[in-house]
Amino acid sequence: MNTTLPDNTKIRVADLNFFYRERRILQDLTVHFAEHSITALIGPSGAGKSTFLITLNRLWENLPEARMSGKVEITLGGLRRDIYQEAFPVTELRRRVGMVFQTPNPLPMSIYKNVAFPLKMAGGTDQKEMRRKVEQTLKMAYLWEEVKDRMNDDARKLSGGQQQRLCIARALILEPEVLLMDEPTSSLDSTATEVIEGLLLELRKHMTILVVSHYLDQVKRVADRVVSFEEGAIVSS
Ligand SMILES: Nc1ncnc2c1ncn2[C@@H]1O[C@H](COP(=O)(O)OP(=O)(O)OP(=O)(O)O)[C@@H](O)[C@H]1O
């Protein structure tokens, strides 16, 4: 792997190929991403953008007949880690590399429990600290003021924009170093979109963000860099 990349390189992908059965979905991708940056992944439908994202958190591993070759290294906790090395636990990867999907997917539970859920799963946090973190994270996601008096309400009662900010809060509570976002505003109106774009710019101070977007005006507003996919290959970056 190229060792002459700049010191602030957060993610290094080398010779990545991805297949469903015999069909090659990603082709020989070699690309790297700097920390504290927002990269927009663009390209036509079916070009492989979402598939690329899930190679960065190993989310594809349970999909039938999917396989991958190549190397993905992410600097986590200050150490460069090969995320596909057997010794590297997927639980640690998912803690440090968060993901937000196109359609908000609140769990069938209260607003509070939705945000606290990953922390609870990770274990070892007392109730007081959990409450503090839930509040802090909801503030970061610009949702606190709207939900602070209804934390026990079912999260599915929230509007689409609020649900997406809730999912972002849920992704943020473990303080990830990388945030993968797959068309996070595509189901939202322009006001909710504006809020989330502002949030991305704020989050960039703390993390490295890769965002799939179909909206060129959005890409212009938020992205430091644009990587274009076509038929599973990167055609410009
Ligand atoms: N689970 C799967 N099994 C088989 N093929 C799949 C699976 N998921 C995706 N594909 C195929 O992989 C290719 C790349 O899909 P992917 O979703 O990564 O593209 P995309 O660029 O993100 O598209 P879009 O912008 O529409 O979300 C597509 O041809 C798709 O049909």
PDBQT file of the ligand as one rigid body, heavy atoms in Angstrom, charges set to zero:
ROOT
HETATM    1  N1  LIG A 301     -27.825  -7.447  -2.245  1.00  0.00    +0.000 N 
HETATM    2  C1  LIG A 301     -27.535  -7.356  -3.557  1.00  0.00    +0.000 A 
HETATM    3  N2  LIG A 301     -27.489  -8.462  -4.335  1.00  0.00    +0.000 NA
HETATM    4  C2  LIG A 301     -27.183  -8.373  -5.644  1.00  0.00    +0.000 A 
HETATM    5  N3  LIG A 301     -26.916  -7.216  -6.297  1.00  0.00    +0.000 NA
HETATM    6  C3  LIG A 301     -26.970  -6.082  -5.584  1.00  0.00    +0.000 A 
HETATM    7  C4  LIG A 301     -27.282  -6.078  -4.166  1.00  0.00    +0.000 A 
HETATM    8  N4  LIG A 301     -27.235  -4.798  -3.723  1.00  0.00    +0.000 NA
HETATM    9  C5  LIG A 301     -26.927  -4.034  -4.802  1.00  0.00    +0.000 A 
HETATM   10  N5  LIG A 301     -26.763  -4.791  -5.914  1.00  0.00    +0.000 N 
HETATM   11  C6  LIG A 301     -26.398  -4.315  -7.246  1.00  0.00    +0.000 C 
HETATM   12  O1  LIG A 301     -25.144  -3.655  -7.155  1.00  0.00    +0.000 OA
HETATM   13  C7  LIG A 301     -25.089  -2.564  -8.073  1.00  0.00    +0.000 C 
HETATM   14  C8  LIG A 301     -24.626  -1.316  -7.315  1.00  0.00    +0.000 C 
HETATM   15  O2  LIG A 301     -25.661  -0.934  -6.416  1.00  0.00    +0.000 OA
HETATM   16  P1  LIG A 301     -25.494   0.285  -5.418  1.00  0.00    +0.000 P 
HETATM   17  O3  LIG A 301     -26.715   0.320  -4.584  1.00  0.00    +0.000 OA
HETATM   18  O4  LIG A 301     -24.184   0.203  -4.745  1.00  0.00    +0.000 OA
HETATM   19  O5  LIG A 301     -25.490   1.522  -6.427  1.00  0.00    +0.000 OA
HETATM   20  P2  LIG A 301     -25.671   3.070  -6.102  1.00  0.00    +0.000 P 
HETATM   21  O6  LIG A 301     -24.678   3.802  -6.941  1.00  0.00    +0.000 OA
HETATM   22  O7  LIG A 301     -25.614   3.297  -4.644  1.00  0.00    +0.000 OA
HETATM   23  O8  LIG A 301     -27.137   3.334  -6.650  1.00  0.00    +0.000 OA
HETATM   24  P3  LIG A 301     -28.279   4.347  -6.108  1.00  0.00    +0.000 P 
HETATM   25  O9  LIG A 301     -27.790   5.718  -6.406  1.00  0.00    +0.000 OA
HETATM   26  O10 LIG A 301     -29.481   3.983  -6.901  1.00  0.00    +0.000 OA
HETATM   27  O11 LIG A 301     -28.452   4.058  -4.632  1.00  0.00    +0.000 OA
HETATM   28  C9  LIG A 301     -26.486  -2.419  -8.662  1.00  0.00    +0.000 C 
HETATM   29  O12 LIG A 301     -26.476  -2.985  -9.953  1.00  0.00    +0.000 OA
HETATM   30  C10 LIG A 301     -27.353  -3.233  -7.745  1.00  0.00    +0.000 C 
HETATM   31  O13 LIG A 301     -28.433  -3.795  -8.440  1.00  0.00    +0.000 OA
ENDROOT
TORSDOF 0
